[in-house]
Every structure is written in C-alpha cells, then in structure tokens.
Amino acid sequence: MCSPFVRLSVIWRTDLEVPPNTLRAYTSDWNQFEGWCDARGLEPLPARPEAVATWLAALAMDGKADSTIGRHLAAIGWKHRQDGLVAPVQRDERMVIADTLAGIRRGARARPSARKAAITASDLAKMIAAADGQGTRAIRDRAILALGLAAALRRSELVALEWRDVVMVDKGLKLTLRHSKTDQEGEGQVIAVPSGKTLKPVERLKVWLAVRGGNAGPLFYQIDPQGRLTDQPMSDRSIARLIQKYAGLVGLDPESVGGHSLRAGFLTEASRTGATIAKMQEVSRHKKVEVLLGYVRSAELFDAHAGGGFL
C-alpha cells in the first residue's frame, strides 16, 4: 500500500486547488505550525526544512497518526506554493524531513536509555562547582564534565580524545572524533563546542591544557593517588566513576547516572530549549532520527500536561 506521506506529497506538488474539506484541514494545520514557529522564534514562511522536520517529530511524539503527520507536511507545502514559494521538502538538500518521516514510519518512539538518567545543565553546574580547588585532579575533572555534556560525548569518546583533536577558534573549539560508535571506519567527525556562559567548557578545557601541557597523547591522562599526572589514558569506566562521584556530592543518586548521562543531558536540554532535530544530530552524530525522537519525547513529557490545570 502506498504510504500516506507519498500520496499527500503528490497532492501538494501537483494541485493547488484542493477540495473544501481538505482546505479547512490545511488551514488548521498551517495555523498550528505557524503558532509553533512563532513560539520558538522561527520563520514559518518560508520555513526551513529543519524546522519542519522538528515540527513533524513533535507531532509524532504527541501521538498523531502517520496520515495526520503527512497531512501537516502537505499543508505546509501547499501554503508555500500558494505564496509562490518553494516547499521546504523541495529545498531539503540534507534530507532531514525525509529522514524524520522514515523514523516516524518505522514507529520507533524509543525513550532514551532507562539505565542511566540524563544530567541536566543545572545539576552539572553544581557538580562542576563540587570539583573545587586548583589541584590537578579538580581541574581535569571540571574539564571532563563540561566537555562531556557540551559535545554530547560517549565515555568511550572522551577517553579516546587526543591533544591533536582540539582546535581553538574564536567562537569556541572544534573537536575531531576519530573513532566513535557510529564511525567504526575512523573517517573522523568534527563537531563545534561553543564557549558557553554557564558551563564554560572551552574555558575549563584551556585551564586543563595549561596543566597538561602540549605534548601529544591522550587529552585526559590518569592521575595517580598522589595527584601526579601519568602518561596513561583514562579508562571509560573511570569516566563513569568520576560522574557518579560528583553526582553523589550534589545529592543525586550515583547509581542512577553513569557514562551516558552527560550525552543524554545534552540531548534532553537541547530538545527542551527548542533545538531542531538536525542541529541535535550535528552534535550527537546519531544516524537514526528515531533515537533522537526519544529524547524529544522525554524532554516534553510535562509540557501541556493533561493534569496541569487541576493537580
């Protein structure tokens, strides 16, 4: 059977004169999209493909049927055509709309891993503050915590980083990941890390680099019990223990967090603050959009809650 997305895409591409019932539905759908864009400071007309993809993901997380989501996409395309503009899906060179629809069609509304909780930016700020002092270990740990969340890094990626992988630029730093879970061939992926005003990942890394020195090798070294730097890289398990240590110091349950909590925290916070799926993917490097949809759903569980008006 032909997908509703395919059927509806044909409608908006070929026929601007739609039946009255369809026109009413399109008008309602467009008004919803326009209101959603206005609330987030996005331009609805012409709409960016990334904004449309994020809107479709939000509809999916709200439990809308595939056919309804397809109609919303058709309405957006139809409105653009009515105004003499090219529909977003026809300008979607990066295929973010198609990828999002594919994830929705697969029916995958996976939640983030239930094994370890996300660490929010506010909690991480407390954890960083708990790593007080100017000792070598405290300086290193603050850099690990801030960079881990800011770059949405897996613990294996944190320990695999080398000194050569960091390039400072005016707006922050560029980080090269040479091997990752989704890049087994080692082609390398470059992600941007902004300087930041709260967690300040770039500033904290600069302080660590001044202590570490500019010699080649692991970005984060092990530190011996006497507080002295070694020439050995940290293990991924040591990253998890580090996170659990500082989580416990600020009143979080150490058993509920771990090496994935910084990455999960970035994605949850990014979704909560209105980042598009495409922009989240640039940092997280997820290949499958349905995984990101799980973080979107998690971040929006309490938004417009059915019981919010009476509980």
N, C-alpha and C positions, 0 to 999 in steps of 0.2 A: 504493500500500500504506500502511496506517495506521502511523504512527510507533510504535516500541515505547514511547516516552515517553507517548504518548496512551493506548495500551492499558493500560499499567500504572497511569497516573493514575486511570483508571476503576476499577481493582481496589481501590486503597486508599480511594477516595471512597465506594464503594458496598458493600463487603463486608469485614467484619471477620473472618469465618470463612474462613480460607484453607486450601487443601489441605496435608497434612503436609509434602510436599517443599518447597512454597513457604514454609511456616512456618519450616522449617530454614534456608532461604536468607535469609529476612528476619531471623531471629535472628542469623545470622552477619554479615550486612550491618550490622545495628544495632550489634553489638558492635564492629565495625571503626570505625564512625562515633563511637561513644561513646569509644573509646580515643583516636581522633584529637582529639576535643574536649578530653578530659582533658589530653592532652599540651600543649595550647595554652591551657589555662585558660578554655575556652569551655563554656557551659552546653548540654548535649545535649538536655535535656528541661525546658522547651520550647526548641527550637533556634531561633536567629534565622535568617531567610531568607538573610542574608549569609554565615553560617557554612555553611549547606547548599550554597549556590552555590559557595563556595570548595572544599568537600569534593568536589563533583561535578567541578570543574575539576581538582582533584588526581587524581581517578580517571582523567580523560581524559588527563592528562599521563603517567599510569602505563601508558597503552596499553589501558585497559579498553574493551571493546566498548560500543556505544551501548545495547544491550539490558541489559548488566550495570549500566551507569550508571543506566538507567531503573529497574531493579530496586532499586538502592540508594535512589533517591528514593522509590520505593513503600514500601520498608521503613521509612524514616523517617516517612513519613506514617501508615503502619499503626500504628507504635509510639505515635505521638501519639494516634491515635484510641483505641487500647487503654487509654490512661491518661486518657481523657476530655478531651484537649486538641485544639485546632485545629491541623491540619497546617501546617507552615511555608509551603508553597506557597499556602495559602489566606489567609495573613497577609502575603503578599509584595506590598505595595502598590507598591513601586518596580520590581517585575518583574525583580529581579536573578536569580532562579532561571530564569525563562523566557529571559532574555537569555543566560545562561550555557549553557543547553541548546541554544539556537539556534546559538550559536557552536560548540558541540561537534558538532552535527548537520552543520554546514557542513564539518566535517572540517578546519577550519583550525587547525593546530598550528604556526603561524608562529613562527619564532625572532625575537628582536629583530634589528634591522639588523646584518648582519655587517660592514658598512663601518666602523663605529666602535664601539669597545669601551665598556662601561659603566665609569664611575669609581666605585669603592667609597667608602663613607664614610671608611674609614681612610686611603685614598690621598688623598682630598680634604682631610682634615685636614692631611696633610703638605704638600699644595700650598698651602693657606692659610698654613701656617707659613712656606713659602718666600717668600711675598709679605710679607717682613718690613719693619719700619720704619714710620714715621708720615708718610711722604710721601703726597701726594695720590693718586698712581697706586696705591701699595700699598693704601691704604685702600679705594679704589674696587674694585680687583681682588679683594680679600678679600670684599667685599660681593657682587660678581657671582658668585663661585664658590659661596659659601654659599647665596645665594638661588636660584641656578640649580638646584642639586640639591634644596634644601628644597621648592621649589614645582614641581619636575619641569617646568621651562620649556624650551621650544624656544629656539634662539638668536634666532629672529625675534621671539619673545615678549619676550625680555629687552630687546632694543633698542627695542621698541615701547612699553615701560612709560613712564609719565609720573609726575611728582611727585604728581599728584592721585590716582593709582591705589593709593596706600599709606595704610592707616588703621591706626594702632597701637591695640591693645586689650590687656586685662590679660594674656591668655594668649599673646600673640604679635602677629601682624598679619594684616590681611585685605588681599588683593591682588586688584584688579579687572583682568581681562584683557579689553580692549575688542575686540580682534581676534585671532583665532587660526586655525590650520589647520582646526579643526572648528567655527568660529563666524565664517563669512565675512560674515554679515549685521551683525556688530558689536553683537549683543544684549548682550554682556558676560557674563563668568563670574567669580564671586567664589570664591576659594579661601583656606583658612586656612593660615597658616605658624606652627607652634609656636615658642616662644622657643628651645628646644633647649638641651642641656647640653654638647654636644661641638662641633658646628659653629657654634652660636650665630648663626644667620642674622639674627635680629632685632637683636641687639646690634651686629653688624657693619654692618647697614644704617643703624642710628641714627647710628653714627660717621660713615658716609659722608654722611648727610643733613646732619649738622652742618657738614661741609666744603662740601658742595654748596650749601647754602642752601635757603630755602623758596620760591624763585621757580618759577613754572610752567614746564613744559617737560619734556624727556626726563629720566627718572630717572637715567640714566647718560650723562654727557657724554664726548665725546672729550677727551683731554689732549694738549697739544702737546709737541714734543720737549723743551722746557724745563720740563715738568712743570706747566704752567699749564692751568687749565680753559678750555675753549672753550664756545661756546653750541650746538655741533653734536652731534647724537646719534651714538652709535657705530653701526657697520655690523655686520650679522650675521657677516660674515667676520672682523671684528676680535675678535668673541667667540670664534670658533673658534681664532684665533691665540693669544689670551690663554690659553685652556685648554691648548693644545699647549705653550706656553712653560713653564707651571708644571708640567705633566706631565713634561717633559724634565728640569726641575730636580730632581725627586724620583726619577728613574730609570725612569720609564715611557717607552714608545716614543711619541714625539709623533705619529708617523704613524698610530698605531692609535686615537687619540682625536680628538674634534672637538666641534663644537657640540651634537651629540645626546648626548654622553657623560654630561652631568650629569643629563639627563632619564632616560636608561637606567639610570644609577646609582641614582636614587631608586626606580624600579620594581623593580630587582633586589634592592635592600636591603629594600624593603617586603615583597616576597614572601618573602625569606629569613627575616625576623623575624616572619612569620605574619600579615601584614595580609590582610584579606579582599579579594576582587575588588572589591566595592562601595566599600570605603574607598580602594583604589588608584584607582578611577575618579573619585572625588571630587576627587582632586588632579590626576590625569593628563588627565582630561576625554576619555578615549577613548570613541568612540561604539560601537566594535565590541569585544566582550569577547574575541574570539579573538586580538586583538593582545596583550592582557594575558596571555593564556594562554601566549604565547611567553616572556614574562619569568618566569612561574611555572616553566615547564619549565627555563629557563636557570639559575635560582637553585637548582633541586633536582636538577641533573644528578648531583651526587656524594652525595646523600642515599641511605642504604641501598644503596650501590653493590654490584653483584654481585661485584666483586673485592675489596671492602673487607676481607674476612676472610683473604685469603691473599696479596695482592700486597705 
